[in-house]
């Protein structure tokens, strides 16, 4: 997981930064973390950024997640990126 995770993290940072350009570089690095879901049916990777950002910004986590997904690089080869 480590190799793919290190390749994915910059893409997640890029998506969060595009969705929320007011965030500092330090905030992005703190907010965007990838992990393996405890339940394999939830996919290969999980990112809690929508929940962290929702708390920070006082917004709905689902709306934050959708905004991040909308800004995820379109040329990335994944079967699915969802919130």
C-alpha positions as CSV (number, residue, x, y, z in Angstrom):
1,X,0.0,0.0,0.0
2,X,2.8,2.4,0.8
3,X,3.9,3.0,-2.8
4,X,0.4,3.6,-4.2
5,X,-0.5,5.7,-1.2
6,X,2.5,8.0,-1.8
7,X,1.3,8.4,-5.4
8,X,-2.3,9.1,-4.4
9,X,-1.7,11.6,-1.6
10,X,-0.6,14.4,-4.0
11,X,-3.7,13.8,-6.1
12,X,-5.9,14.2,-3.0
13,X,-4.0,17.3,-2.0
14,X,-4.5,18.7,-5.5
15,X,-8.2,18.0,-5.3
16,X,-8.6,19.5,-1.9
17,X,-6.6,22.6,-2.8
18,X,-8.7,23.1,-6.0
19,X,-11.9,22.8,-4.0
20,X,-10.6,25.0,-1.1
21,X,-7.9,27.3,-2.3
22,X,-8.0,29.3,0.9
23,X,-6.2,26.5,2.8
24,X,-2.5,26.8,3.5
25,X,0.0,24.2,2.5
26,X,0.4,23.2,6.2
27,X,-3.4,22.7,6.5
28,X,-3.5,20.6,3.4
29,X,-0.7,18.3,4.7
30,X,-2.5,17.9,8.0
31,X,-5.9,17.4,6.6
32,X,-5.1,14.9,3.7
33,X,-4.3,11.5,5.1
34,X,-4.9,8.1,3.4
35,X,-5.5,4.9,5.1
36,X,-6.8,1.4,4.4
37,X,-10.5,1.1,5.4
38,X,-11.3,-1.4,8.1
39,X,-14.1,-2.8,5.9
40,X,-12.7,-4.0,2.5
41,X,-16.1,-3.3,0.9
42,X,-15.4,0.4,1.4
43,X,-12.6,0.3,-1.2
44,X,-8.8,0.2,-1.2
45,X,-8.2,3.6,0.4
46,X,-10.0,6.1,2.6
47,X,-9.4,9.8,3.1
48,X,-11.0,11.5,6.1
49,X,-10.4,15.0,4.6
50,X,-14.1,15.7,4.1
51,X,-14.8,15.2,7.8
52,X,-11.8,17.2,8.9
53,X,-12.7,20.0,6.6
54,X,-16.4,20.0,7.5
55,X,-15.4,20.5,11.1
56,X,-12.9,23.2,10.3
57,X,-15.2,25.1,7.9
58,X,-18.6,24.4,9.6
59,X,-19.9,22.7,6.5
60,X,-21.7,19.5,5.7
61,X,-19.2,16.5,5.3
62,X,-21.1,15.1,2.3
63,X,-21.0,18.5,0.5
64,X,-17.3,18.8,1.2
65,X,-16.7,15.3,0.0
66,X,-18.6,15.9,-3.3
67,X,-16.7,19.1,-3.9
68,X,-13.4,17.3,-3.4
69,X,-14.5,14.4,-5.8
70,X,-15.5,17.0,-8.4
71,X,-12.0,18.4,-8.3
72,X,-10.2,15.1,-8.4
73,X,-7.9,14.9,-11.5
74,X,-10.0,13.5,-14.3
75,X,-7.1,11.7,-16.0
76,X,-6.4,9.6,-12.9
77,X,-7.0,5.9,-13.7
78,X,-9.2,4.6,-11.0
79,X,-12.4,2.6,-11.2
80,X,-14.1,5.0,-8.9
81,X,-13.6,8.0,-6.6
82,X,-16.5,8.7,-4.4
83,X,-17.6,10.1,-1.1
